[in-house]
Amino acid sequence: MRNRILTDQQKKFYADNGYLIGLPPAFDAEGVRRLNEGLAELMKLLRPGEDSKEIREWHESSRFLFDICMNDSILDVVEDVLGPDFYLWGSNFFIKEPRSKATVGWHQDTYYWPLEPKISATVWIAFEGVDKENGAMQVIPGSHRAGLLKHRRSTDTDSVLSLECESGTFREDAAVSLVLTAGQFSVHDDKIVHGSPANHSDRRRAGLTVRYSTTEVRCDLSVNSHFKTYLCRGVDSYHHNPVGTIPTQVYGRLDRKHVSVEEAGVKAEKKLGLVK
Ligand SMILES: O=C(O)CCC(=O)C(=O)O
């Protein structure tokens, strides 16, 4: 049987607060060097006018990213959080160049995803150290227990996301910054309220988010027809979702576009019962 990675205390912390930091790094100094070398290769595949936000779900087309998402020390932690049977389905970069004004508005991931039941976790892998100054992600501890909050279309043009929690639905003054060293990762629940401020430093801030769900979670393919799963641990006895093929190229673009609820628009929000 697999050794448990998280202590009972850490599991309780995750259940109560909806996130975890302070985990052992998944990548050492050489590993971090390779992460950034690989990121530079992926950036070369971007077309004029595109930026790192376009590198979404490229774990389906780049073995380099697929292997990061399937890193055993990361999956061990996810298994402790989600249980024995779960799959990988999403990945994307959140990169803020030095002095970038870009922010991420307060949101709950689950609002963006046409998934049911809502049992998912995100791992945020630090390609460089992140702290308050360079715009580390912030979470509102315990907010995942309040259920789905109302979101509205944001008018803040600096935010890279347009759906944000309505003000007054959570306690912004309780925010905690997820400070990480390069190679470390955090984990957060799909219902926790989180976001991030601008990068006020001369350092780049780069992180890769990786999304995992338990095998009982089904994607509404009428909203995101490109959804693909990769079983990470255990068995998928539900067979609810399409299964992806493991990429053979080390670095490759994915030109099939996954669609979030944000992109699918109000029609999808209505269909999923998020708005009337
Ligand atoms: O990196 C960030 O600032 C935001 C990340 C995020 O929203 C997420 O992981 O869902």
The ligand as a Tripos MOL2 file, in Angstrom:
@<TRIPOS>MOLECULE
LIG
   10     9     1     0     0
SMALL
NO_CHARGES

@<TRIPOS>ATOM
      1 O1         -1.9180   32.3770  -10.4470 O.co2     1 LIG1
      2 C1         -2.8550   33.0820  -10.1740 C.2       1 LIG1
      3 O2         -2.7220   34.2390   -9.8640 O.co2     1 LIG1
      4 C2         -4.2620   32.5600  -10.2020 C.3       1 LIG1
      5 C3         -4.3710   31.1190  -10.3420 C.3       1 LIG1
      6 C4         -5.7740   30.6730  -10.3520 C.2       1 LIG1
      7 O3         -6.7080   31.4180  -10.4160 O.2       1 LIG1
      8 C5         -6.0360   29.2380  -10.2510 C.2       1 LIG1
      9 O4         -5.1180   28.4680  -10.0090 O.co2     1 LIG1
     10 O5         -7.1900   28.8500  -10.3890 O.co2     1 LIG1
@<TRIPOS>BOND
     1     1     2 2
     2     2     3 1
     3     2     4 1
     4     4     5 1
     5     5     6 1
     6     6     7 2
     7     6     8 1
     8     8     9 2
     9     8    10 1
@<TRIPOS>SUBSTRUCTURE
     1 LIG1         1 GROUP 0 **** ****
